[in-house]
Amino acid sequence: MDLALTEAQEMLKNSAREFLERECPPSLVRAMEDDERGYPTHLWEQMAGLGWMGLAFPQEHGGEGGSLTDLAVLLEEMGRAMLPGPFFGTVVNVGLTILDAGSDFQIQQYIPRLASGALIGTAAVLEENAQYSQDGINMSGELSRDSLQLSGSKLFVESANTADLMLVPVRTSGSGEHGVTIALIPGTASGVSMSALESIARDRQYEVSFNSVSVPTEEILGGVGEGWPVLKRS
């Protein structure tokens, strides 16, 4: 198995490193620790202009048609620069999960805007027990004929303050792996509130509360009760 980077991936690596060394120096990273948003919008827009958000999304949905290895090369350079902001949550936690398990409607609705940087996403998974497991999903979700109503809280939600779209798993029935349902919820939905959490890294993490938040059933990702297998793949 050849694990060496291709010529195109080497070019991506070098160009990303050059860009981040110029646009995301340590002084900016330190300044963002005290910034309300936690990242500079002009840098996000520059990255969008370079096609970074859409790198691993198909061209037919507004992406660049790159591979997950291409994305890994880019993420490694972002880690090297300690890039602040919601890139991983937007692209990996939300975008690739929708691409994997979303309906045609959801893919058409969200992927082009995620790929362009117009939409910021985050995953709200962890609860009070802080377990990333099927047994850790206990927040209530009540199904009706055409909607899903959510009540409860999620912890350690990254960049919730700027998220346009939240991926939220809840328990609609059963226990363990069965009965976990994922909802796609607008960050500004009625009944959503949040409070900042202190973290050692001083990054933007929040407790997000959902007070009888209702979303239509077409915003259920991966099917009713089928959410945990989706999360395991993401």
N, C-alpha and C positions, 0 to 999 in steps of 0.2 A: 504494500500500500504506500503510495507516494503522498506524503503529508506536506511537501514543500508548497509554498504559495506560488500561484501562477504569476505570469508577468503582469497581468491586469491587477491582481491582488497586491502585488508589490507596489504598483503605481498608486493604488488606493491607499495603502498604508502610508506611503511617503507623503502623498498630498494631504492626507488627513493630519499627519503629524505636523507638517509645515503650517497648515491652517490653524491648528489648535495651539501650537507654540506662539503664534502671532496673535490670535484672537482670544485665547483663554489662558493667559499667564497666571502664575500663582497669586499675584496681586488681585486679579479679578475673582478668583475662587474665594479668597479671604473676604473680599468685599461682599460677596453674595451671602456670606453667613449672617449678615445683618440686614440683608435686603428682604423686603416683605414677600416678594414673589419667589425669591431664591435662585433666580437665574435672569440674565439679561435678555429682553425680548429681541433686541437687535441681533444677538448671536443666534437665537432660535430661527429667526427669519433668514439669516445667512446660511445656516445649515439646511433649511428647507430649500433655499435656492440652489444648493449643491446637490439636491436630490437624496440627502441622507435618510430622511424619514421614510421615503419610499424605496430604499435600496433593495429590500428583500420582498417587496410586493410585486405582483404580476403587472406587466405593462398595460394589460387590458383594464386594470383598475387604477391606473394613474401612477403606478410604481416604475421602478427601473429594471425589474426583471432579474435582479441579482440573486445569489444563493445565500443560504444561511452561513456558509463559510465567509462569504463577502461581509456579511453583517458582523460576524465574529471578529474579523480583522478591524472593522471600524470601531466596535465596542472596546477592543483592546487599546486602541489609541485614545479613546475617550477616557478609559480608566487611567491610562498613563497621565493624562492631563487633569484628572480629577474633575472632569466636566460636570458642573451643576445643572440640574434641570430635569425635566420629565421625559427624556428621550426613551429610556428603557421601558418605563411604564406605558408610554404611548405606543411604541412600536412592537415591543415583545409581549408584554403582559396583556395588552388590549388588542392591538392590531393583528398579530399573528394568531391569537386565539380566535378572533372573529373569522379570520381567513380559514382557519382549520375547521371550525364548528358552526359558523354562521349560515343563515339562510341566504338565498340569493338577494332578498330584500336588504338584509343587514349588511352584506358585503357591498352592495351597490350604494347603500346609504352612508356607510362609514369609511370604508377603505380608501376611496379617493381623497377624502378630507384628511384622514390620518396621514396619508402619503404626502400630501402637500404641506403638512404642518399647520393646517387651518384648524384642526381639532386636536386637543390634548386629552389623553386618556390616563386612567389609573385603575389599578385593581384593589378592591376593598375586600380582603379575604379574612385576615386574622381577627379573632375575637378575644374576649377576656382571658381565655385559657392559653392564648398565643400558640396554639397547635396548628401547623399546616398539615392537616389530615382530615379525613372524612368525619372523624369524631369531633373535630374542632368547629364544625359548621352547625351552629344551633340557632342563629338568628331566624326569626319567624318569617315565613312567607305564606300568605293565604291566597289560594287560587279561587277565582270565580270564572264565569263563563268566558269573559273577554278581558280579564285583567289579573294582575298579580299585585297584592298589597304587602309591603314590607314594613316590619317594625323591629327595632333593635339598634345595636351599635357595632361598628367595626373599628379596630385599632391599627395604629401604625400605617395609615394610608398615606402613601407618598404623594406629595404635590396635589393634595386634594383641593387646596386653595385656588388652584388654577385649572383644575380638570373640567373639561366640557362633558366628559363621558366617563362613567364609573362602571366597572365590571364587578357585580356584587353577587356572590353565591349565598343562598339562604336555604333553610330546610323547609320543604313543603310537605314532607311525609316521612315516615319510617325512621330508620337509624343507620349509622355507619355510612357505607357508600351509597346506599339507596335513598332516594328522596331529596338529594341536593339539586337545586335548580338555580341557574345563573340568570340574572337580570342585567340588562344594559340600561343604566339610569342616567339621565342628564344631571350634571353637577349642580344645576340651578333648579332642580325639581322641587316643587312644593313639599315641605316636610323634611327636607335635607338641611341639617345644620352641622357645624364642625367646630372643634376647638383644637388649638395647636398643642402638640406634645413636645416636651423637651427631650432632646437626644444628645448623646455624647458627640456625635458627628456634626451636630448643629444643622442637620438637613431638615427639610420641610416634611414633617410627619404629623398626622392629625388623627384625632378620634372623630369619626363621622357617625352622626345619629340619624336614623330614619324613623320618622314619626308618621306612620300610616301612609307611606309613600306608595302611590299607585302608578303602575306602568301597564300599557297594553300587552297582551300575550305575544304579539309579534316581536316584542323586545326580549323574549326569553331565548337564551343562547344554548343551542345544543339539545333542546327538548326538555319537557317537564320531567324532573327526577333523574336526569342524565348528566348533571353538571359535574360530578366528581371525576368521571373518566376524562372529561374535557380539561379540567384543572390538572390532572396528572400528566396530560400530554403537553401542557403549556409551559 
